[in-house]
Amino acid sequence: MDKRIGVVGIVIEDLTHIFEVNEILHQFAFVIVGRMGIPYKERGVNVISLIVDGTTDEIGALTGKLGKIKNISVKSALSKK
């Protein structure tokens, strides 16, 4: 399968799930090229952006696991090639 480069945006609205998010990110470290996390205290959320490089199945598994966590929003955009 061809690898794709992309970005994944994660908005964490409930900080009680941060450990679970970090555990999933650790499991998929082989796909993550870079990570930036910003605590937005004024709004009570954390925002994480990821640069990813992997197959659509690998990236889909990552975003799928994250998307199952309550009060976590996940969106991704991948290169076409």
PDB file of N, CA, C and O in Angstrom:
ATOM      1  N   MET A   1       0.828  -1.188   0.000  1.00  0.00           N
ATOM      2  CA  MET A   1       0.000   0.000   0.000  1.00  0.00           C
ATOM      3  C   MET A   1       0.869   1.248   0.000  1.00  0.00           C
ATOM      4  O   MET A   1       1.923   1.271   0.636  1.00  0.00           O
ATOM      5  N   ASP A   2       0.437   2.278  -0.704  1.00  0.00           N
ATOM      6  CA  ASP A   2       1.183   3.527  -0.757  1.00  0.00           C
ATOM      7  C   ASP A   2       1.057   4.302   0.539  1.00  0.00           C
ATOM      8  O   ASP A   2       0.009   4.309   1.186  1.00  0.00           O
ATOM      9  N   LYS A   3       2.148   4.953   0.901  1.00  0.00           N
ATOM     10  CA  LYS A   3       2.123   5.812   2.085  1.00  0.00           C
ATOM     11  C   LYS A   3       1.663   7.205   1.691  1.00  0.00           C
ATOM     12  O   LYS A   3       1.892   7.656   0.569  1.00  0.00           O
ATOM     13  N   ARG A   4       1.018   7.874   2.623  1.00  0.00           N
ATOM     14  CA  ARG A   4       0.542   9.238   2.430  1.00  0.00           C
ATOM     15  C   ARG A   4       1.083  10.116   3.548  1.00  0.00           C
ATOM     16  O   ARG A   4       1.350   9.647   4.654  1.00  0.00           O
ATOM     17  N   ILE A   5       1.239  11.387   3.241  1.00  0.00           N
ATOM     18  CA  ILE A   5       1.606  12.379   4.243  1.00  0.00           C
ATOM     19  C   ILE A   5       0.347  13.178   4.538  1.00  0.00           C
ATOM     20  O   ILE A   5      -0.457  13.440   3.643  1.00  0.00           O
ATOM     21  N   GLY A   6       0.179  13.564   5.802  1.00  0.00           N
ATOM     22  CA  GLY A   6      -1.014  14.325   6.141  1.00  0.00           C
ATOM     23  C   GLY A   6      -0.919  14.985   7.499  1.00  0.00           C
ATOM     24  O   GLY A   6       0.108  14.937   8.176  1.00  0.00           O
ATOM     25  N   VAL A   7      -2.024  15.599   7.873  1.00  0.00           N
ATOM     26  CA  VAL A   7      -2.146  16.236   9.184  1.00  0.00           C
ATOM     27  C   VAL A   7      -3.374  15.665   9.891  1.00  0.00           C
ATOM     28  O   VAL A   7      -4.379  15.327   9.265  1.00  0.00           O
ATOM     29  N   VAL A   8      -3.259  15.569  11.210  1.00  0.00           N
ATOM     30  CA  VAL A   8      -4.379  15.131  12.040  1.00  0.00           C
ATOM     31  C   VAL A   8      -4.554  16.185  13.122  1.00  0.00           C
ATOM     32  O   VAL A   8      -3.606  16.517  13.834  1.00  0.00           O
ATOM     33  N   GLY A   9      -5.760  16.708  13.243  1.00  0.00           N
ATOM     34  CA  GLY A   9      -6.087  17.667  14.296  1.00  0.00           C
ATOM     35  C   GLY A   9      -6.932  17.001  15.361  1.00  0.00           C
ATOM     36  O   GLY A   9      -7.909  16.319  15.055  1.00  0.00           O
ATOM     37  N   ILE A  10      -6.551  17.203  16.622  1.00  0.00           N
ATOM     38  CA  ILE A  10      -7.261  16.589  17.747  1.00  0.00           C
ATOM     39  C   ILE A  10      -7.641  17.694  18.726  1.00  0.00           C
ATOM     40  O   ILE A  10      -6.785  18.469  19.151  1.00  0.00           O
ATOM     41  N   VAL A  11      -8.921  17.769  19.083  1.00  0.00           N
ATOM     42  CA  VAL A  11      -9.387  18.712  20.094  1.00  0.00           C
ATOM     43  C   VAL A  11      -9.878  17.893  21.283  1.00  0.00           C
ATOM     44  O   VAL A  11     -10.778  17.064  21.153  1.00  0.00           O
ATOM     45  N   ILE A  12      -9.274  18.138  22.440  1.00  0.00           N
ATOM     46  CA  ILE A  12      -9.600  17.396  23.653  1.00  0.00           C
ATOM     47  C   ILE A  12     -10.401  18.318  24.566  1.00  0.00           C
ATOM     48  O   ILE A  12      -9.867  19.288  25.104  1.00  0.00           O
ATOM     49  N   GLU A  13     -11.682  18.009  24.736  1.00  0.00           N
ATOM     50  CA  GLU A  13     -12.561  18.845  25.547  1.00  0.00           C
ATOM     51  C   GLU A  13     -12.685  18.362  26.989  1.00  0.00           C
ATOM     52  O   GLU A  13     -13.169  19.094  27.851  1.00  0.00           O
ATOM     53  N   ASP A  14     -12.251  17.137  27.249  1.00  0.00           N
ATOM     54  CA  ASP A  14     -12.321  16.564  28.596  1.00  0.00           C
ATOM     55  C   ASP A  14     -10.940  16.027  28.946  1.00  0.00           C
ATOM     56  O   ASP A  14     -10.523  14.989  28.433  1.00  0.00           O
ATOM     57  N   LEU A  15     -10.236  16.733  29.818  1.00  0.00           N
ATOM     58  CA  LEU A  15      -8.850  16.391  30.127  1.00  0.00           C
ATOM     59  C   LEU A  15      -8.700  15.082  30.886  1.00  0.00           C
ATOM     60  O   LEU A  15      -7.580  14.600  31.057  1.00  0.00           O
ATOM     61  N   THR A  16      -9.799  14.497  31.343  1.00  0.00           N
ATOM     62  CA  THR A  16      -9.685  13.207  32.020  1.00  0.00           C
ATOM     63  C   THR A  16      -9.288  12.096  31.050  1.00  0.00           C
ATOM     64  O   THR A  16      -8.869  11.021  31.480  1.00  0.00           O
ATOM     65  N   HIS A  17      -9.414  12.344  29.752  1.00  0.00           N
ATOM     66  CA  HIS A  17      -9.072  11.341  28.742  1.00  0.00           C
ATOM     67  C   HIS A  17      -7.683  11.546  28.150  1.00  0.00           C
ATOM     68  O   HIS A  17      -7.322  10.849  27.202  1.00  0.00           O
ATOM     69  N   ILE A  18      -6.902  12.470  28.670  1.00  0.00           N
ATOM     70  CA  ILE A  18      -5.596  12.788  28.083  1.00  0.00           C
ATOM     71  C   ILE A  18      -4.640  11.599  28.140  1.00  0.00           C
ATOM     72  O   ILE A  18      -3.853  11.395  27.216  1.00  0.00           O
ATOM     73  N   PHE A  19      -4.700  10.809  29.221  1.00  0.00           N
ATOM     74  CA  PHE A  19      -3.833   9.634  29.329  1.00  0.00           C
ATOM     75  C   PHE A  19      -4.142   8.645  28.211  1.00  0.00           C
ATOM     76  O   PHE A  19      -3.233   8.090  27.595  1.00  0.00           O
ATOM     77  N   GLU A  20      -5.420   8.431  27.956  1.00  0.00           N
ATOM     78  CA  GLU A  20      -5.841   7.510  26.900  1.00  0.00           C
ATOM     79  C   GLU A  20      -5.388   7.998  25.519  1.00  0.00           C
ATOM     80  O   GLU A  20      -4.945   7.204  24.689  1.00  0.00           O
ATOM     81  N   VAL A  21      -5.500   9.303  25.283  1.00  0.00           N
ATOM     82  CA  VAL A  21      -5.039   9.884  24.014  1.00  0.00           C
ATOM     83  C   VAL A  21      -3.535   9.658  23.857  1.00  0.00           C
ATOM     84  O   VAL A  21      -3.081   9.205  22.806  1.00  0.00           O
ATOM     85  N   ASN A  22      -2.771   9.971  24.890  1.00  0.00           N
ATOM     86  CA  ASN A  22      -1.314   9.802  24.812  1.00  0.00           C
ATOM     87  C   ASN A  22      -0.915   8.344  24.622  1.00  0.00           C
ATOM     88  O   ASN A  22       0.068   8.065  23.936  1.00  0.00           O
ATOM     89  N   GLU A  23      -1.649   7.415  25.209  1.00  0.00           N
ATOM     90  CA  GLU A  23      -1.364   5.995  25.033  1.00  0.00           C
ATOM     91  C   GLU A  23      -1.557   5.584  23.573  1.00  0.00           C
ATOM     92  O   GLU A  23      -0.739   4.847  23.020  1.00  0.00           O
ATOM     93  N   ILE A  24      -2.626   6.054  22.958  1.00  0.00           N
ATOM     94  CA  ILE A  24      -2.871   5.741  21.541  1.00  0.00           C
ATOM     95  C   ILE A  24      -1.794   6.366  20.664  1.00  0.00           C
ATOM     96  O   ILE A  24      -1.299   5.724  19.738  1.00  0.00           O
ATOM     97  N   LEU A  25      -1.427   7.616  20.949  1.00  0.00           N
ATOM     98  CA  LEU A  25      -0.373   8.263  20.169  1.00  0.00           C
ATOM     99  C   LEU A  25       0.945   7.498  20.301  1.00  0.00           C
ATOM    100  O   LEU A  25       1.705   7.398  19.338  1.00  0.00           O
ATOM    101  N   HIS A  26       1.214   6.962  21.484  1.00  0.00           N
ATOM    102  CA  HIS A  26       2.422   6.160  21.690  1.00  0.00           C
ATOM    103  C   HIS A  26       2.375   4.886  20.844  1.00  0.00           C
ATOM    104  O   HIS A  26       3.387   4.492  20.263  1.00  0.00           O
ATOM    105  N   GLN A  27       1.212   4.242  20.770  1.00  0.00           N
ATOM    106  CA  GLN A  27       1.049   3.023  19.980  1.00  0.00           C
ATOM    107  C   GLN A  27       1.309   3.278  18.495  1.00  0.00           C
ATOM    108  O   GLN A  27       1.787   2.396  17.781  1.00  0.00           O
ATOM    109  N   PHE A  28       0.989   4.496  18.034  1.00  0.00           N
ATOM    110  CA  PHE A  28       1.122   4.830  16.617  1.00  0.00           C
ATOM    111  C   PHE A  28       2.310   5.754  16.356  1.00  0.00           C
ATOM    112  O   PHE A  28       2.320   6.481  15.363  1.00  0.00           O
ATOM    113  N   ALA A  29       3.300   5.732  17.228  1.00  0.00           N
ATOM    114  CA  ALA A  29       4.475   6.605  17.083  1.00  0.00           C
ATOM    115  C   ALA A  29       5.194   6.376  15.750  1.00  0.00           C
ATOM    116  O   ALA A  29       5.820   7.296  15.222  1.00  0.00           O
ATOM    117  N   PHE A  30       5.112   5.169  15.205  1.00  0.00           N
ATOM    118  CA  PHE A  30       5.772   4.858  13.940  1.00  0.00           C
ATOM    119  C   PHE A  30       5.157   5.616  12.760  1.00  0.00           C
ATOM    120  O   PHE A  30       5.772   5.684  11.695  1.00  0.00           O
ATOM    121  N   VAL A  31       3.981   6.176  12.920  1.00  0.00           N
ATOM    122  CA  VAL A  31       3.307   6.936  11.866  1.00  0.00           C
ATOM    123  C   VAL A  31       3.500   8.439  12.061  1.00  0.00           C
ATOM    124  O   VAL A  31       3.407   9.205  11.102  1.00  0.00           O
ATOM    125  N   ILE A  32       3.766   8.863  13.294  1.00  0.00           N
ATOM    126  CA  ILE A  32       3.826  10.284  13.634  1.00  0.00           C
ATOM    127  C   ILE A  32       5.213  10.848  13.361  1.00  0.00           C
ATOM    128  O   ILE A  32       6.209  10.383  13.916  1.00  0.00           O
ATOM    129  N   VAL A  33       5.261  11.858  12.497  1.00  0.00           N
ATOM    130  CA  VAL A  33       6.512  12.531  12.162  1.00  0.00           C
ATOM    131  C   VAL A  33       6.760  13.697  13.121  1.00  0.00           C
ATOM    132  O   VAL A  33       7.896  13.938  13.530  1.00  0.00           O
ATOM    133  N   GLY A  34       5.703  14.412  13.474  1.00  0.00           N
ATOM    134  CA  GLY A  34       5.819  15.558  14.375  1.00  0.00           C
ATOM    135  C   GLY A  34       4.525  15.778  15.124  1.00  0.00           C
ATOM    136  O   GLY A  34       3.450  15.366  14.688  1.00  0.00           O
ATOM    137  N   ARG A  35       4.655  16.442  16.272  1.00  0.00           N
ATOM    138  CA  ARG A  35       3.488  16.675  17.135  1.00  0.00           C
ATOM    139  C   ARG A  35       3.627  18.034  17.803  1.00  0.00           C
ATOM    140  O   ARG A  35       4.705  18.403  18.270  1.00  0.00           O
ATOM    141  N   MET A  36       2.523  18.773  17.843  1.00  0.00           N
ATOM    142  CA  MET A  36       2.490  20.043  18.569  1.00  0.00           C
ATOM    143  C   MET A  36       1.214  20.065  19.397  1.00  0.00           C
ATOM    144  O   MET A  36       0.120  19.865  18.869  1.00  0.00           O
ATOM    145  N   GLY A  37       1.355  20.304  20.681  1.00  0.00           N
ATOM    146  CA  GLY A  37       0.206  20.375  21.568  1.00  0.00           C
ATOM    147  C   GLY A  37       0.098  21.749  22.202  1.00  0.00           C
ATOM    148  O   GLY A  37       1.089  22.299  22.681  1.00  0.00           O
ATOM    149  N   ILE A  38      -1.099  22.297  22.205  1.00  0.00           N
ATOM    150  CA  ILE A  38      -1.338  23.628  22.762  1.00  0.00           C
ATOM    151  C   ILE A  38      -2.471  23.547  23.786  1.00  0.00           C
ATOM    152  O   ILE A  38      -3.600  23.214  23.426  1.00  0.00           O
ATOM    153  N   PRO A  39      -2.186  23.844  25.056  1.00  0.00           N
ATOM    154  CA  PRO A  39      -3.282  23.947  26.020  1.00  0.00           C
ATOM    155  C   PRO A  39      -3.939  25.316  25.883  1.00  0.00           C
ATOM    156  O   PRO A  39      -3.274  26.339  26.048  1.00  0.00           O
ATOM    157  N   TYR A  40      -5.206  25.347  25.590  1.00  0.00           N
ATOM    158  CA  TYR A  40      -5.939  26.600  25.415  1.00  0.00           C
ATOM    159  C   TYR A  40      -6.786  26.798  26.671  1.00  0.00           C
ATOM    160  O   TYR A  40      -7.983  26.509  26.687  1.00  0.00           O
ATOM    161  N   LYS A  41      -6.145  27.291  27.707  1.00  0.00           N
ATOM    162  CA  LYS A  41      -6.759  27.381  29.033  1.00  0.00           C
ATOM    163  C   LYS A  41      -7.997  28.265  29.059  1.00  0.00           C
ATOM    164  O   LYS A  41      -8.945  27.978  29.788  1.00  0.00           O
ATOM    165  N   GLU A  42      -8.001  29.333  28.275  1.00  0.00           N
ATOM    166  CA  GLU A  42      -9.155  30.240  28.255  1.00  0.00           C
ATOM    167  C   GLU A  42     -10.427  29.538  27.792  1.00  0.00           C
ATOM    168  O   GLU A  42     -11.531  29.904  28.197  1.00  0.00           O
ATOM    169  N   ARG A  43     -10.264  28.538  26.950  1.00  0.00           N
ATOM    170  CA  ARG A  43     -11.425  27.797  26.430  1.00  0.00           C
ATOM    171  C   ARG A  43     -11.587  26.439  27.101  1.00  0.00           C
ATOM    172  O   ARG A  43     -12.582  25.751  26.869  1.00  0.00           O
ATOM    173  N   GLY A  44     -10.628  26.045  27.925  1.00  0.00           N
ATOM    174  CA  GLY A  44     -10.718  24.776  28.635  1.00  0.00           C
ATOM    175  C   GLY A  44     -10.529  23.547  27.764  1.00  0.00           C
ATOM    176  O   GLY A  44     -11.081  22.485  28.052  1.00  0.00           O
ATOM    177  N   VAL A  45      -9.737  23.691  26.682  1.00  0.00           N
ATOM    178  CA  VAL A  45      -9.468  22.556  25.797  1.00  0.00           C
ATOM    179  C   VAL A  45      -7.974  22.459  25.521  1.00  0.00           C
ATOM    180  O   VAL A  45      -7.224  23.408  25.750  1.00  0.00           O
ATOM    181  N   ASN A  46      -7.559  21.314  25.031  1.00  0.00           N
ATOM    182  CA  ASN A  46      -6.211  21.117  24.515  1.00  0.00           C
ATOM    183  C   ASN A  46      -6.334  20.789  23.033  1.00  0.00           C
ATOM    184  O   ASN A  46      -7.257  20.087  22.621  1.00  0.00           O
ATOM    185  N   VAL A  47      -5.403  21.296  22.236  1.00  0.00           N
ATOM    186  CA  VAL A  47      -5.395  21.030  20.809  1.00  0.00           C
ATOM    187  C   VAL A  47      -4.056  20.404  20.452  1.00  0.00           C
ATOM    188  O   VAL A  47      -3.000  20.930  20.806  1.00  0.00           O
ATOM    189  N   ILE A  48      -4.107  19.281  19.752  1.00  0.00           N
ATOM    190  CA  ILE A  48      -2.895  18.597  19.300  1.00  0.00           C
ATOM    191  C   ILE A  48      -2.946  18.513  17.785  1.00  0.00           C
ATOM    192  O   ILE A  48      -3.962  18.124  17.209  1.00  0.00           O
ATOM    193  N   SER A  49      -1.842  18.879  17.143  1.00  0.00           N
ATOM    194  CA  SER A  49      -1.740  18.684  15.693  1.00  0.00           C
ATOM    195  C   SER A  49      -0.597  17.709  15.435  1.00  0.00           C
ATOM    196  O   SER A  49       0.468  17.790  16.046  1.00  0.00           O
ATOM    197  N   LEU A  50      -0.852  16.788  14.515  1.00  0.00           N
ATOM    198  CA  LEU A  50       0.127  15.769  14.166  1.00  0.00           C
ATOM    199  C   LEU A  50       0.454  15.847  12.683  1.00  0.00           C
ATOM    200  O   LEU A  50      -0.424  16.088  11.855  1.00  0.00           O
ATOM    201  N   ILE A  51       1.707  15.643  12.358  1.00  0.00           N
ATOM    202  CA  ILE A  51       2.111  15.384  10.979  1.00  0.00           C
ATOM    203  C   ILE A  51       2.318  13.876  10.909  1.00  0.00           C
ATOM    204  O   ILE A  51       3.062  13.310  11.710  1.00  0.00           O
ATOM    205  N   VAL A  52       1.664  13.229   9.956  1.00  0.00           N
ATOM    206  CA  VAL A  52       1.713  11.773   9.863  1.00  0.00           C
ATOM    207  C   VAL A  52       2.223  11.335   8.494  1.00  0.00           C
ATOM    208  O   VAL A  52       2.077  12.047   7.500  1.00  0.00           O
ATOM    209  N   ASP A  53       2.823  10.150   8.467  1.00  0.00           N
ATOM    210  CA  ASP A  53       3.324   9.546   7.234  1.00  0.00           C
ATOM    211  C   ASP A  53       3.083   8.044   7.359  1.00  0.00           C
ATOM    212  O   ASP A  53       3.795   7.353   8.088  1.00  0.00           O
ATOM    213  N   GLY A  54       2.083   7.546   6.647  1.00  0.00           N
ATOM    214  CA  GLY A  54       1.759   6.128   6.735  1.00  0.00           C
ATOM    215  C   GLY A  54       0.720   5.750   5.702  1.00  0.00           C
ATOM    216  O   GLY A  54       0.285   6.578   4.901  1.00  0.00           O
ATOM    217  N   THR A  55       0.334   4.503   5.732  1.00  0.00           N
ATOM    218  CA  THR A  55      -0.720   4.057   4.814  1.00  0.00           C
ATOM    219  C   THR A  55      -2.061   4.597   5.296  1.00  0.00           C
ATOM    220  O   THR A  55      -2.202   5.008   6.448  1.00  0.00           O
ATOM    221  N   THR A  56      -3.029   4.589   4.408  1.00  0.00           N
ATOM    222  CA  THR A  56      -4.358   5.058   4.812  1.00  0.00           C
ATOM    223  C   THR A  56      -4.939   4.157   5.900  1.00  0.00           C
ATOM    224  O   THR A  56      -5.697   4.630   6.748  1.00  0.00           O
ATOM    225  N   ASP A  57      -4.600   2.883   5.891  1.00  0.00           N
ATOM    226  CA  ASP A  57      -5.075   1.968   6.935  1.00  0.00           C
ATOM    227  C   ASP A  57      -4.471   2.329   8.292  1.00  0.00           C
ATOM    228  O   ASP A  57      -5.178   2.336   9.299  1.00  0.00           O
ATOM    229  N   GLU A  58      -3.173   2.627   8.329  1.00  0.00           N
ATOM    230  CA  GLU A  58      -2.502   2.985   9.582  1.00  0.00           C
ATOM    231  C   GLU A  58      -3.054   4.292  10.145  1.00  0.00           C
ATOM    232  O   GLU A  58      -3.357   4.395  11.334  1.00  0.00           O
ATOM    233  N   ILE A  59      -3.176   5.277   9.275  1.00  0.00           N
ATOM    234  CA  ILE A  59      -3.679   6.581   9.724  1.00  0.00           C
ATOM    235  C   ILE A  59      -5.147   6.475  10.123  1.00  0.00           C
ATOM    236  O   ILE A  59      -5.576   7.098  11.093  1.00  0.00           O
ATOM    237  N   GLY A  60      -5.911   5.692   9.380  1.00  0.00           N
ATOM    238  CA  GLY A  60      -7.312   5.470   9.710  1.00  0.00           C
ATOM    239  C   GLY A  60      -7.481   4.755  11.048  1.00  0.00           C
ATOM    240  O   GLY A  60      -8.404   5.057  11.804  1.00  0.00           O
ATOM    241  N   ALA A  61      -6.596   3.812  11.338  1.00  0.00           N
ATOM    242  CA  ALA A  61      -6.655   3.119  12.630  1.00  0.00           C
ATOM    243  C   ALA A  61      -6.369   4.091  13.769  1.00  0.00           C
ATOM    244  O   ALA A  61      -7.027   4.050  14.808  1.00  0.00           O
ATOM    245  N   LEU A  62      -5.387   4.963  13.570  1.00  0.00           N
ATOM    246  CA  LEU A  62      -5.053   5.982  14.573  1.00  0.00           C
ATOM    247  C   LEU A  62      -6.236   6.902  14.823  1.00  0.00           C
ATOM    248  O   LEU A  62      -6.652   7.080  15.968  1.00  0.00           O
ATOM    249  N   THR A  63      -6.777   7.484  13.772  1.00  0.00           N
ATOM    250  CA  THR A  63      -7.881   8.434  13.947  1.00  0.00           C
ATOM    251  C   THR A  63      -9.149   7.735  14.436  1.00  0.00           C
ATOM    252  O   THR A  63      -9.937   8.323  15.176  1.00  0.00           O
ATOM    253  N   GLY A  64      -9.346   6.487  14.025  1.00  0.00           N
ATOM    254  CA  GLY A  64     -10.511   5.735  14.473  1.00  0.00           C
ATOM    255  C   GLY A  64     -10.488   5.469  15.971  1.00  0.00           C
ATOM    256  O   GLY A  64     -11.505   5.618  16.648  1.00  0.00           O
ATOM    257  N   LYS A  65      -9.327   5.076  16.488  1.00  0.00           N
ATOM    258  CA  LYS A  65      -9.212   4.834  17.929  1.00  0.00           C
ATOM    259  C   LYS A  65      -9.404   6.121  18.714  1.00  0.00           C
ATOM    260  O   LYS A  65     -10.073   6.134  19.748  1.00  0.00           O
ATOM    261  N   LEU A  66      -8.811   7.208  18.216  1.00  0.00           N
ATOM    262  CA  LEU A  66      -8.969   8.487  18.903  1.00  0.00           C
ATOM    263  C   LEU A  66     -10.415   8.959  18.863  1.00  0.00           C
ATOM    264  O   LEU A  66     -10.924   9.497  19.846  1.00  0.00           O
ATOM    265  N   GLY A  67     -11.076   8.761  17.735  1.00  0.00           N
ATOM    266  CA  GLY A  67     -12.449   9.208  17.560  1.00  0.00           C
ATOM    267  C   GLY A  67     -13.457   8.491  18.446  1.00  0.00           C
ATOM    268  O   GLY A  67     -14.558   8.997  18.665  1.00  0.00           O
ATOM    269  N   LYS A  68     -13.096   7.328  18.953  1.00  0.00           N
ATOM    270  CA  LYS A  68     -13.997   6.578  19.829  1.00  0.00           C
ATOM    271  C   LYS A  68     -14.010   7.114  21.260  1.00  0.00           C
ATOM    272  O   LYS A  68     -14.889   6.761  22.046  1.00  0.00           O
ATOM    273  N   ILE A  69     -13.041   7.963  21.600  1.00  0.00           N
ATOM    274  CA  ILE A  69     -12.962   8.494  22.958  1.00  0.00           C
ATOM    275  C   ILE A  69     -13.963   9.632  23.095  1.00  0.00           C
ATOM    276  O   ILE A  69     -14.044  10.515  22.241  1.00  0.00           O
ATOM    277  N   LYS A  70     -14.721   9.596  24.184  1.00  0.00           N
ATOM    278  CA  LYS A  70     -15.740  10.610  24.434  1.00  0.00           C
ATOM    279  C   LYS A  70     -15.103  11.990  24.600  1.00  0.00           C
ATOM    280  O   LYS A  70     -14.064  12.128  25.245  1.00  0.00           O
ATOM    281  N   ASN A  71     -15.732  13.003  24.018  1.00  0.00           N
ATOM    282  CA  ASN A  71     -15.304  14.412  24.091  1.00  0.00           C
ATOM    283  C   ASN A  71     -13.966  14.680  23.413  1.00  0.00           C
ATOM    284  O   ASN A  71     -13.249  15.611  23.783  1.00  0.00           O
ATOM    285  N   ILE A  72     -13.633  13.854  22.414  1.00  0.00           N
ATOM    286  CA  ILE A  72     -12.447  14.064  21.590  1.00  0.00           C
ATOM    287  C   ILE A  72     -12.913  14.217  20.146  1.00  0.00           C
ATOM    288  O   ILE A  72     -13.649  13.376  19.629  1.00  0.00           O
ATOM    289  N   SER A  73     -12.477  15.306  19.497  1.00  0.00           N
ATOM    290  CA  SER A  73     -12.791  15.507  18.072  1.00  0.00           C
ATOM    291  C   SER A  73     -11.526  15.305  17.263  1.00  0.00           C
ATOM    292  O   SER A  73     -10.463  15.805  17.629  1.00  0.00           O
ATOM    293  N   VAL A  74     -11.638  14.572  16.159  1.00  0.00           N
ATOM    294  CA  VAL A  74     -10.478  14.255  15.326  1.00  0.00           C
ATOM    295  C   VAL A  74     -10.828  14.488  13.869  1.00  0.00           C
ATOM    296  O   VAL A  74     -11.880  14.054  13.398  1.00  0.00           O
ATOM    297  N   LYS A  75      -9.948  15.171  13.158  1.00  0.00           N
ATOM    298  CA  LYS A  75     -10.098  15.371  11.706  1.00  0.00           C
ATOM    299  C   LYS A  75      -8.731  15.168  11.062  1.00  0.00           C
ATOM    300  O   LYS A  75      -7.699  15.471  11.659  1.00  0.00           O
ATOM    301  N   SER A  76      -8.740  14.658   9.849  1.00  0.00           N
ATOM    302  CA  SER A  76      -7.473  14.446   9.150  1.00  0.00           C
ATOM    303  C   SER A  76      -7.587  14.915   7.699  1.00  0.00           C
ATOM    304  O   SER A  76      -8.671  14.966   7.118  1.00  0.00           O
ATOM    305  N   ALA A  77      -6.442  15.250   7.149  1.00  0.00           N
ATOM    306  CA  ALA A  77      -6.333  15.596   5.733  1.00  0.00           C
ATOM    307  C   ALA A  77      -5.060  14.921   5.223  1.00  0.00           C
ATOM    308  O   ALA A  77      -3.989  15.081   5.807  1.00  0.00           O
ATOM    309  N   LEU A  78      -5.186  14.162   4.123  1.00  0.00           N
ATOM    310  CA  LEU A  78      -4.047  13.407   3.595  1.00  0.00           C
ATOM    311  C   LEU A  78      -3.742  13.831   2.166  1.00  0.00           C
ATOM    312  O   LEU A  78      -4.610  14.283   1.419  1.00  0.00           O
ATOM    313  N   SER A  79      -2.461  13.664   1.817  1.00  0.00           N
ATOM    314  CA  SER A  79      -2.054  13.926   0.435  1.00  0.00           C
ATOM    315  C   SER A  79      -2.745  12.923  -0.485  1.00  0.00           C
ATOM    316  O   SER A  79      -3.137  11.839  -0.054  1.00  0.00           O
ATOM    317  N   LYS A  80      -2.889  13.291  -1.745  1.00  0.00           N
ATOM    318  CA  LYS A  80      -3.534  12.393  -2.691  1.00  0.00           C
ATOM    319  C   LYS A  80      -2.580  11.346  -3.232  1.00  0.00           C
ATOM    320  O   LYS A  80      -3.010  10.314  -3.747  1.00  0.00           O
ATOM    321  N   LYS A  81      -1.272  11.608  -3.116  1.00  0.00           N
ATOM    322  CA  LYS A  81      -0.269  10.645  -3.608  1.00  0.00           C
ATOM    323  C   LYS A  81       0.604  10.186  -2.485  1.00  0.00           C
ATOM    324  O   LYS A  81       1.506   9.376  -2.697  1.00  0.00           O
TER     325      LYS A  81
END
